[in-house]
Amino acid sequence: MITSESKQLSEQAGYFEVSGAHLYTVLHRVPDAWASVLLVGAFASERHSSYVPWVRWARYLAARGIECLRYDYRGIGESTGAFGEMSFDTWIEDVEVLAGWLKSRSPGAPLLLHGLELGALLAGKVFEAGMADALLGWSAPTNANEVLRAALVRRIAMDNTFRYGDQRRRLPDYISQLEKEPLEVDGYHWSARLWRDSFLLAQPDMDSGRTRPVKMLKLDKSAEPLVKGSTYVSINPDLNELFADNFEWIATSLAMQPGRH
Amino acid sequence: MVASIKTRELLTVAAGGVSLRGTHHKVQPELLARPEEMNRTGVLFLNSGFSPRAAGGDASVYWADAFAKCGYPSFRFDLPGLGDSDGELPGKVLEFAHLVNTGHYASFVSRAAKYLTDRFNLSGVVLVGHCAGAVSAIYGAAAASKQVKGLVLLDAYFFREEEVAGANIRREIILWAMRNKLAAQLTGLYGRLSKVGARVKKNELPKNANLPLIRCWNHLAAAGVPMLVLNSRAPTSREGEFDYLSYLQAQSRAGRIAVKFIERANHSFADDLGRAAVQQHTEQWLNACFPLVERDQLAFSAPLTVNHPR
């Protein structure tokens, strides 16, 4: 059993109003927190497989004095809104609004943006615009299309399972369809615009003139199902080593920030 | 941040030393002429396997929204260790399967059902469970017979995977096969080998049948608890596997059990076809078994064509 750290901690779930929708948020409250972290989770298809370790990570940080806010993207999970109407701009706006709100709770404490997979790109965009004191990315793709393509390839493999020869449809067939009409992938309706824009949302250039701490970490298979989307064997692995290493980086990086208590 | 918006409300239930987090999909007052006079039946969704309460593709959110629009207050809860709820969770799938298959979550389901019926003045709840959630729903219904009025079971299973010899290795092999380019051929080969195995074994209840679960099912069927069983696979595609549903139906002929097969849906029911079919079948079944007073005014998705015993 991997023990939950939530028993003595305060977790407040609520809806946060944004334009035209409500974001589902869970605030891991910490009295006199020395830092705040906005957790920007994985994209739609990966959300449910990564959820358990992602919550554990939030509890791990909260138990060590860092206030965390995690949430569902607009139109996904517990948040309201129609997924098919969303864009990467919408989801970047979610990050901006929530980061601002979290910062306003503890203006004196440094703020870290931490994204997982697609979430690392969204967090990176907001960080690049000057918000937050540090950025941590886990398994950030080169661009958002990498995430969409992986989910689409999984769907194609499922579709083709009992098909042979000419019955089998290939990736270009799906992309061609997607360019004309919405395509359902893992229960979400992708728009043509989402697919096109996915090539444009890329990792920001963090090296040029960087003055704030940034860490981009590629997680390997041992972090399943936090990444890779498979819960076929493991659902709640012991990630304490990963958590401890990253907590140490956060503590060291934010300790150097001017806003540090 | 607010805990309640026009259509939804966030809930926390204390059960067995842990806090279970959930979402209430509200019935809109304008849909009900005299809401205070209606002793309504609620719908309670359990986790689909180990997914958070929204389920894969947010299918449970979609269904809960739909049933609330029809006048059935709907609730989705995370069981201990899952989603946002407190509690412990094993590291491996098979360890989790063991907990599910031995009825570990029944008492939590029972407490959530009691809390909801008391707080929202419901006549009871219908439990909706998918895959492992269906197993917990059956155990939970047996443990809370006063509150649980019916069951909707999606791809329920009645065997104990963890008792199969080499279950961990089998899972690794299946995972490898799924990621392999030869997935289709390997699946076909497995199906053919299974058919041979089935012919050798004839039609005996397998050794890893979940007998306590089957006893719960028989008990509920004998008590006349209405059950809607939805399956993503047609009986023809089940050749080579023991047909638990036919076995259980034969054992409980007097039960109020409706079985439907949703052709071309996948196991998650998250795609358009699966979602719509589950919504339609369940709405028809709810309306037949738990009719609402003002149902003419409600937003059922399709004309009612299925007759169920009342």
Contacts between the chains, C-beta under 8 A, distances in Angstrom:
chain1	res1	chain2	res2	distance
A	1	B	88	4.5
A	1	B	89	7.2
A	1	B	90	5.9
A	1	B	91	7.6
A	2	B	88	7.1
A	2	B	89	6.4
A	2	B	90	7.7
A	2	B	91	5.8
A	3	B	88	5.8
A	4	B	81	6.8
A	4	B	86	5.6
A	4	B	87	6.0
A	4	B	88	6.1
A	4	B	89	7.7
A	6	B	19	8.0
A	6	B	86	4.7
A	7	B	86	6.3
A	11	B	84	7.2
A	12	B	1	7.0
A	13	B	3	7.1
A	13	B	10	4.9
A	13	B	12	7.9
A	13	B	21	6.2
A	13	B	84	6.4
A	14	B	1	3.1
A	14	B	2	5.7
A	14	B	3	5.5
A	14	B	10	6.8
A	15	B	1	6.6
A	15	B	2	5.5
A	15	B	3	7.4
A	15	B	4	7.8
A	15	B	5	5.1
A	15	B	8	7.5
A	15	B	10	7.5
A	16	B	1	5.4
A	17	B	2	7.9
A	22	B	5	5.3
A	25	B	1	6.0
A	26	B	84	6.1
A	27	B	1	7.0
A	47	B	52	7.7
A	48	B	51	4.2
A	48	B	52	5.7
A	48	B	54	7.1
A	48	B	55	7.2
A	48	B	56	5.5
A	49	B	51	7.9
A	51	B	51	7.4
A	51	B	52	4.6
A	51	B	83	6.5
A	52	B	50	6.9
A	52	B	81	7.6
A	52	B	82	7.0
A	52	B	83	8.0
A	52	B	89	6.4
A	55	B	83	7.6
A	55	B	84	6.6
A	76	B	58	6.8
A	77	B	52	7.2
A	77	B	54	4.8
A	77	B	58	6.1
A	77	B	61	7.5
A	78	B	23	6.3
A	78	B	53	7.9
A	78	B	54	6.0
A	78	B	61	7.2
A	80	B	5	7.5
A	80	B	7	7.5
A	80	B	8	7.6
A	157	B	178	7.7
A	157	B	183	6.2
A	158	B	266	6.7
A	160	B	184	6.3
A	161	B	183	5.9
A	161	B	184	5.2
A	161	B	187	5.9
A	162	B	184	6.3
A	162	B	187	7.3
A	162	B	188	7.7
A	163	B	184	6.8
A	164	B	184	6.9
A	184	B	271	5.9
A	184	B	272	5.4
A	186	B	56	6.8
A	186	B	57	5.3
A	186	B	268	7.9
A	186	B	270	6.3
A	187	B	56	6.4
A	187	B	57	1.8
A	187	B	58	6.3
A	187	B	59	6.0
A	187	B	268	7.2
A	187	B	270	3.4
A	187	B	271	6.3
A	187	B	275	7.1
A	188	B	57	6.4
A	188	B	58	7.8
A	230	B	175	6.7
A	231	B	49	7.9
A	231	B	50	6.4
A	231	B	93	6.8
A	232	B	93	6.7
A	232	B	171	6.1
A	232	B	174	7.1
A	232	B	175	4.5
A	232	B	178	7.5
A	233	B	92	6.7
A	233	B	93	5.9
A	233	B	168	7.6
A	233	B	171	5.4
A	233	B	172	6.5
A	233	B	175	6.2
A	234	B	91	6.2
A	234	B	92	6.0
A	234	B	93	7.0
A	235	B	50	4.8
A	235	B	89	6.9
A	235	B	90	7.5
A	235	B	91	7.1
A	235	B	92	7.1
A	235	B	93	5.6
A	235	B	96	5.9
A	236	B	81	7.5
A	236	B	89	4.6
A	236	B	90	6.6
A	236	B	91	5.0
A	237	B	91	5.6
A	238	B	91	6.4
